[in-house]
């Protein structure tokens, strides 16, 4: 990775240039067995075994020397069992329950060059939990709905974070939250009313409660004082605190409520088999956290609640050789973001804004910068299928 400087502002032509190659050796086995206890009751059980070794060799291309980090090698071993119990009440309805242990490997943060003497390794993430649910079809198959309740407990949850700059470069890394829990309810349904041929109504609703149970090692945001919550992990050499406590706060990008409702309507046209397909989808979300922070002014680390409207009309050729579609996305032009962070823009992102001190920083607090999702889009799409010609 290369990070260049702007000489017009007196910065060196090359602030940092480094490589972080790493190797990964993985061994894994998986086995599963199924047993019909009675004709409609099935038990399935399985387990996955994983053994991994990862090594990194970071190198500074400016000095021509290796970058010495505390943890250049990590070992991981895991067993992940799962059990599923399924009962077919009828041919059109099934109830099920499942317990699983999930696993995600640890690795190294390589988005920015490693800092000498600072570990860029992060540990594995594990999850324990399960769900119970019902899948059903009613009204001669015209109504289909699924519902489920779930609970998962995470250990070492991997979370993206941005630390204050080092050697003129903001440090992008992954850290492990000690523990987190998420539980909720899902509901999905699709309905074909018999009074209107070609019309399908659909809806999906989710309620999700997701919180960090213990996470007192999250990096502070620039300008965050002790009184603002930057009061964890005291660094005696620098005389400042370096972390904030996010225990009990919501997980990032985890709205409490989400819903999608819409329809699809296929209208036959009096033009030798041509059809017009009208579709609509409406996305609704409650507010959610966009980056790791506590006690931000005006809670500016939250994306506010929103709704987005999509609508499209497609003219379809009876031979499927071509179709013409007018597609509208986010027609109400609601600008949103799922990825934000606080950035030291006041200091040109090359000097760390002091945090973890008693008094306020002379630079104030780091403002928020976000990557905006696309706003309103209108597309005219022509599709040709030469192999469908008949």
N, C-alpha and C positions, 0 to 999 in steps of 0.2 A: 504494500500500500504506500502511496505517495501523498503527502499533504504539502501543497505549495504555499508560499507566502507572497503577499502583495508588496513589491518593492516601493510602490508609490507611497505607502504608509510607513516606510522604514523597516519593514519586516524582511528577514532574510529570504533569498530566493527559494530555499528549500527548508521547511521547518522540520519535517521528519520523513524518513523513507525507510520502510522496513518490510520484511517478509515474515509470515508466521506459518510455515509448512507444518503439518502434523500427519501422523499415521494412525490408522485405526485397525485393530485386529479384533474380529468378533467371531465367537462361536455360539451357536444357538440351536436348541432342539425344542420341538413342540409335539405333544401327543394329546389325543382326545378320544374318549369313549362315550358311546350312547347306549341307553338301555330303556326299552319300553317296559315300564313297570306293569302297566295294564295297557290295553289297546290305545287309549287316548291320553295316557300320561307318560311323558318322556323325560328322562334325566340325562343330562350331558355334563361331563366333567373333563377338564383338561388342565395342562400346565405347560408353561414355557420356561426353559432354562436358558440364561444368557450369561456369557463371560466375555468381558471386553478389556482391552488395554489400549490406551491412547498416549502418544508421545508428541510433544511439540518441540521445535527447534527455532525459536524466534531469532531474527538476525537484523541488525541495524546496518543498512546499506550506506549510511553517511560516515559512520566511524569504522565500518568494516569489521565490527566485533559482534559476537553473540550477545543477545539480551538475556541477562540472568534473571530468571523468575523462580519463586519458591517452589512451585509445583509443576515441573515440566512433564510429569508422568502421572497418569491416574489409572487405577484398576477398579473394575466394577463387576459384581456378580449378583445375579438376581434370579429368584423363582417367582413366577407369576401364575398362580392357579386361578381357575374360574369354574363356577358351577351354575347350570341353568336347569330350571324345572318348568316344563311346559305342559299345559292341560288344555285339550281341545274340547270345550264345552259342547259345541255343535260343529257342523261343517263350516259355519260362518262366524264363529267366535272362538277366541283363544285367550286364555289368561296365562301369564308367565311371571316368573321371578328369577332374578339373576344376581349372583354375587361375583365380583371380579377384583383382582389386584392388577392395577396398571403400572407400567414402568416406562420411563423415558431416560435415555442415557445422559450422563453428564458429558462435558466437553470443555473447550476453551473459547473464550471470547476473542474473535479475530476481526471484528468490524473496524477496530483501530489498532495501531501498533501497541504491543505490550509496554508497560512502564517498568523499568528496571527495579527489582526488589518487590514488586507488587504482583500477587498471584492473579492470573486471568483465567484460572480454572473454576468451573462450577460443578457441583455435584449432581447426581441423578435425582429424578423426581419420581415418587411413587404415589399411588392412589389406591385406597381401599373403599369399597362401597358397592352399591347395587341399585336395582330398580325393580318395581313390580308394575305390571301393566295389563291392559286389555286391548285386543284387536278384534274388531267386529264389523260385519256387514249386515244391514237391515233393509227392509222394504224391497225385497227381491233384488238386493244388490245396488239399489239406487242411493243408499246412504252408507258411507264407509267412514268409520272413525277409529282413531287410536288414542289412548290416554295412558300416561305413565307417571309414576312418582319415583324420584331418585334421590340418593344421598351418597356423596363421595367426600372422603377425608384425604387431604393431600399432605404429604411430607416432602420437604425440600422443593416446593413449587418453584419452577424456573420463571423468573420475571426479568424482562428487559429494563435497563436503567441507563441513565447518562450521568456520569460523575463530572466534577469540575475539571477544567483543562489541565493537562500535564504536558510540559514542553510545547505549549501553544496549541494543543489538540484536545478537544473535548473527548473524554474517554467513554466509549460505548461498550457496555458489558452486560452480562447476564448474572444475576444473583439468585440465591435460593432463599425463599421465605421458609421459616422453620415449619409452619403448618398453616393450612387453610381448609375451609369446609365450604361445600356448596350443596344445596338441596333445593328441590322445586317440583313443579308439575308441568307436564306437556300435554297439549290437546291438539289433535289434527282431525279435520273432517272434510269430506267432499260429498256433495249432494247433487243428484241429477233429478230435478223436478219433472214429473211426468206430464205436467200441463204445458211445458215449453220444451219442445224437442230441440236438442243441440245445445242446451244451456247447462253448464256445470258451475256450481258455486263451491268455493273452497275457503277454508279458514285454518289458521294455525296460531295458537296462543301459548305462551310460555311464561310462567312465573319462576324466577330464579333468585335465591338468596345466597350470595357468595361473599365470604368475608375471610380476611387474613386472621387466623386465630393468634398466631405469634409471628411477628415480623418487625423486629427492632433493629435491623441492620440495613434498612433502606437508605441510600445515599441522600444527603441533604440537597436542597435546591439552593442556588446561588443567592446570597444575601439573607438566608434564613438564620435568624438569631436563636439563641438558647430559649428565649421566651416564646419564639414561634414554633418550637418543637425540635430544633436541632440540638438534642441533649443526650445523645447516645454515643457510645464508643469514643471516649476521650483519648486524644492523641497528645501525650505529654511532650513530645518533641516540638510539636507546633503550637501547643497550648490551646487547641480548639477541639470541639466535638465534630464528628464526621458523619453521624447517622441520625435518622429520625425513626420514631416508633409508629408503625402503621397497624399495629395489632387492633383488631376490631373494625377496621375500615374496609370498604368494598374493594373487591378485586378490580383491576383495570379492564375496561371494555366488557363489563358484565352488567348490563341493564337489568333492573329487577323485573320489568315487564317488556315483552316483545310480542308483536302480533303481525300477521300477514293475512289480509283478506282480499278476495277478488273474485273474478268470474272469467269464464271462457264461453263464448257463444258462436257457434258455427251456423251461418245462415246460408241456405241454398239460394242461388241466384237463377233467374229464368234465362240463363245463357249457356245452354248445352252442357250442364254439369259443373259450371264454375261455382265456387263457394267463397264467402266472405267470413273470415275468422276474426272476431272482435275479442280482445282480452284486456283485462285490467288487474293490476296488482297494487295494493296499498300497504306500505311498510310503516309500522308504528313502533316507536321505542320510547321508553322512559329515559331519564337522564342516566349517565354513567361516567365513571372516572376515566380520564384519558392518559394520565401518567402518575407516577408515584409521588405523592405529596400529602402533607397534612398542614392545616391552618393556612392555606393559600388565601390571599385577599379575594373576597367575593367568590370563593370556591371556583376560581378560574381554571382548575384542573378537571372540570366537569364539562361534558357535552350535554347541552340542554335537551329536553324531550323534543321529539319531532315526529312528523309524518311525511312520507313521500308517496307521490302518485305516479304510477306508470300506466300507459295506455297504448295499445297498438291495434292496427287494422291490417289484415293480410288477405290479398286476393290470390286464390289458389286455382291453378290450371287443372282441369279434370284429369289430365294425363300425368300430373306431377312433374312435368318437364320444366316448369318455371313457376315462380310465385313472386309477387310484388308486395312489399310490406312497408308501412309507415309506422315507425316506432318512436314513441315518446317516453323518455325516462326522467324521473324527478320533475314532472311538469310544473309543480308548484315552486320549484327552484329553492328548495331548502338546502342550504349549505351546511355540511356536517363534517366531522373528522373523527376518526377512530384512533389516530396516532398523533400525539402531541408531546412536547417536552418543554422544560424551562431551559432557556439558552442565554449565555452571557453576551447578549448583543451589545450592551452598553460598553463592554470592554473589547469589542471586536472578536469575541469568541477565542481569543488567544491568551487572555489573562484570567485566572480564576477569580470570580467574585467571592470575597470572604464570606464564610458561613461558620456557624458553630461558635460565634463569639457573643459577648454580652451586649455590645452596642450595635447600632445599625451600620451597614456597609456604606462607604461613601458613594458607591455606585447604585444604591437602592437595592431592589430585588430583581432577579432575572425575570424578564418577561416570558410569556408563553409563545411558542411558535408551533404551528400545526401543519400537517399535510392534509389539505382539503380534499374530500371526495368530490367527484364531478358533480356540477350542478345540473341545470336543465339541459337535456340533449334531445334533439329530434333527428332521426335517421330515416333515410329512404334506402331500402335494401332490396336488391334484385338477386334472386337465387335461381341458378340453372342446374338441372340434374340430367345430363345427357343420357345416362344409363337407365333413367326411368322412362324414357320415351317408348311408347307402345302404340 
